[in-house]
């Protein structure tokens, strides 16, 4: 399995999905995608019990685990900012599914799209699903995932990258900052952006725009590069280990570049 984009689908009670039903739901939600549950070709039951589902040319594995996921206080503290019920879900769930594309895709975005679509189909067919933990660091409610995963194969920049990445605000002296959580699964680093000029909504827009650009194109922003929407807006980017977040590898962005 590809561990970086492995997802955990939380269940109120342990359950095993009917993968033939999941394949039908996946096809209904994404008619452009060739889908099927992979059985031994002999019986309907073999397909229903298969741990594999074919999505186009890829295989996605779904494993049922009759136990809750390990507790991670940091994960649920972050999730609670936008999902007030998240801590209750963390406490009450009794089972989970592990979902991951087989093998290592050369393009993490391909894995993310496929895995996200399969999770949407699992939620559509399993009333037990109560939440999703993406890549070990981002938690979202099941209903949000069900809705947004319909856009799994939307063109750039409209795919549901906010299911995969958190953008968290913080204060740095008299400045404000934002840091991502989840981007490193795609490009090996998070974004840390500090500004003394932008409002918080504008800062979030900058970080979201850079995040989806990196998801689409890969780690193309080099150490020392400058980025910006116009010639007058130049934002310096450094590759470094974060001083504020425990040595986390980041694209460190500041909007005070002198030129």
C-alpha positions in Angstrom: 0.0 0.0 0.0 1.0 3.6 -0.5 1.4 4.8 3.1 1.6 8.6 2.5 -2.0 8.9 1.2 -3.5 6.2 3.3 -6.9 7.1 4.7 -8.7 5.8 7.8 -12.5 5.7 7.5 -14.0 5.8 11.0 -17.0 3.6 11.8 -19.5 3.9 14.7 -19.5 0.0 14.8 -17.2 -2.5 13.0 -18.5 -3.4 9.6 -17.2 -4.9 6.3 -18.3 -3.1 3.1 -20.1 -4.9 0.3 -17.5 -4.1 -2.4 -19.9 -4.9 -5.3 -22.3 -2.3 -3.9 -19.4 0.2 -3.4 -18.3 -0.4 -7.0 -21.9 0.4 -8.2 -22.0 3.6 -6.1 -18.6 4.6 -7.4 -19.7 4.2 -11.0 -22.9 6.1 -10.2 -21.0 9.0 -8.7 -18.2 9.0 -11.3 -19.7 7.6 -14.6 -16.5 8.4 -16.5 -14.5 5.9 -14.3 -14.4 2.2 -15.1 -15.0 0.4 -11.8 -15.5 -3.1 -10.4 -14.9 -5.1 -7.3 -12.2 -7.7 -7.9 -13.2 -11.2 -6.9 -12.2 -14.6 -8.2 -14.7 -14.3 -11.1 -16.8 -17.2 -9.9 -19.4 -15.8 -7.5 -21.2 -12.6 -6.6 -20.2 -13.2 -3.0 -16.5 -13.3 -3.9 -16.9 -9.8 -5.5 -18.8 -8.6 -2.5 -16.1 -9.8 -0.1 -13.2 -8.6 -2.2 -10.7 -6.2 -0.5 -9.9 -4.6 -3.8 -11.8 -2.3 -6.1 -10.7 -1.3 -9.6 -10.8 2.4 -10.5 -9.8 3.0 -14.1 -6.3 1.5 -14.4 -5.6 1.5 -10.6 -6.5 -0.8 -7.7 -7.6 0.5 -4.3 -7.5 -1.7 -1.3 -10.1 -1.5 1.6 -9.4 -3.4 4.8 -11.8 -3.6 7.6 -10.4 -3.3 11.2 -12.7 -4.1 14.2 -11.1 -1.5 16.5 -10.8 2.2 16.9 -7.8 4.1 15.5 -5.0 5.1 17.9 -5.8 8.3 19.7 -4.0 11.4 18.6 -4.8 14.5 20.7 -3.2 16.9 18.2 -5.3 15.6 15.3 -8.6 16.0 17.1 -7.6 19.4 18.6 -7.0 20.7 15.0 -10.2 19.1 13.7 -12.3 20.6 16.4 -11.7 24.1 15.0 -14.0 23.4 12.1 -15.7 20.2 13.2 -17.0 20.7 16.8 -18.3 17.1 17.0 -14.9 15.6 16.0 -13.7 14.7 19.5 -17.0 12.9 20.3 -16.6 10.9 17.0 -13.0 10.1 18.0 -14.2 8.7 21.4 -17.3 6.8 20.2 -16.1 5.1 17.0 -15.5 1.3 17.4 -14.1 0.3 14.0 -12.4 1.7 10.9 -11.5 0.9 7.3 -8.0 1.4 5.9 -8.1 2.7 2.3 -5.1 3.1 0.0 -4.2 2.7 -3.6 -2.0 -0.3 -4.3 1.5 0.4 -5.2 3.2 3.8 -5.3 1.8 6.2 -8.0 4.3 8.5 -9.6 1.7 11.2 -9.1 0.4 11.6 -5.6 -2.6 13.5 -7.0 -3.7 10.4 -8.9 -3.7 8.4 -5.7 -5.5 11.2 -3.9 -8.2 11.4 -6.5 -8.8 7.7 -6.6 -8.8 7.2 -2.9 -11.1 10.1 -2.3 -13.6 8.8 -4.8 -13.6 5.4 -3.2 -14.1 6.8 0.2 -17.1 8.8 -1.1 -18.6 5.5 -2.4 -17.9 3.8 0.9 -19.8 6.5 2.8 -22.7 6.4 0.3 -23.1 2.7 1.0 -22.2 2.4 4.7 -24.4 4.2 7.3 -21.7 3.3 10.0 -19.2 5.8 8.6 -18.8 8.8 11.0 -15.5 10.5 9.8 -12.4 10.3 7.7 -8.7 10.8 8.8 -6.6 11.6 5.7 -2.8 10.9 5.6 -2.6 10.7 9.4 -3.1 14.4 10.0 -6.4 15.8 8.6 -9.9 14.8 10.0 -13.2 15.6 8.3 -16.8 14.6 8.9 -18.4 11.9 6.8 -21.1 14.2 5.3 -18.6 16.8 4.1 -16.5 14.1 2.5 -19.6 12.5 0.8 -20.4 15.9 -0.7 -17.0 17.1 -1.7 -15.7 13.8 -3.0 -18.0 14.1 -6.0 -15.4 16.5 -7.3 -12.5 14.0 -7.0 -11.8 14.1 -10.7 -12.6 17.8 -11.3 -9.9 19.7 -13.2 -7.3 22.0 -11.5 -8.0 23.8 -9.2 -11.5 22.5 -8.4 -10.7 19.1 -6.9 -11.4 18.8 -3.2 -8.0 19.6 -1.8 -9.5 21.0 1.4 -10.3 17.4 2.3 -6.6 16.7 2.2 -5.1 19.8 3.8 -5.7 21.9 6.9 -4.7 25.5 7.0 -4.1 26.7 10.6 -3.7 30.3 11.7 -1.3 31.5 14.3 0.2 34.7 15.7 3.9 35.5 15.3 4.7 38.6 17.4 2.8 41.5 15.8 2.3 39.5 12.6 0.0 36.7 11.6 0.9 33.4 10.1 -0.7 30.2 8.7 0.7 26.7 8.4 -0.6 23.7 6.5 -1.0 20.2 7.6 -1.2 17.4 5.0 0.6 19.0 2.1 3.8 17.0 2.9 2.1 13.8 1.8 2.2 15.3 -1.7 5.4 17.3 -1.9 7.4 16.5 1.3 6.9 19.9 3.0 4.2 22.0 4.5 3.7 25.7 3.9 4.5 28.3 6.6 3.5 31.8 5.6 4.1 34.9 7.8 2.7 38.3 6.9 2.5 41.8 8.4 0.5 43.0 5.5 -2.3 40.6 4.6 -5.6 40.1 6.4 -6.3 36.6 7.7 -8.7 35.7 4.8 -6.2 37.0 2.3 -3.5 35.0 3.9 -5.6 31.8 3.8 -6.3 32.5 0.1 -2.5 32.8 -0.6 -1.8 29.6 1.2 -4.6 27.7 -0.4 -3.6 28.9 -3.8 0.0 27.8 -3.3 -1.1 24.5 -1.8 -3.2 23.5 -4.8 -0.5 24.7 -7.2 2.1 22.4 -5.5 -0.4 19.5 -5.4 -0.9 19.9 -9.2 2.7 20.5 -10.3 4.8 18.9 -7.6 7.6 20.5 -5.6 8.5 23.0 -8.2 9.2 26.0 -5.9 12.9 25.9 -5.2 14.7 27.4 -2.2 15.1 31.1 -2.7 12.5 31.4 -5.4 10.0 34.3 -5.4 6.4 33.9 -6.2 3.5 36.3 -6.7 0.4 37.0 -8.7 2.0 40.1 -10.2 5.4 41.7 -10.8 4.9 44.0 -7.9 4.0 41.2 -5.5 7.1 39.2 -4.7 7.0 36.6 -1.9 10.3 34.9 -1.0 10.2 31.2 -0.4 12.8 29.3 1.6 13.2 25.6 2.2 13.8 25.3 6.0 12.9 23.4 9.1 10.3 25.5 11.0 11.3 27.4 14.1 7.7 27.6 15.3 6.6 24.0 14.6 9.2 21.7 16.0 11.5 21.5 13.0 8.7 20.7 10.5 10.1 20.9 6.9 8.4 23.8 5.3 8.2 26.2 2.4 8.7 29.3 4.5 7.1 32.3 2.9 7.4 36.0 3.8 5.9 38.9 2.0 8.6 41.4 2.9 11.1 40.6 0.2 13.2 43.6 -0.6 13.8 44.4 -4.3 
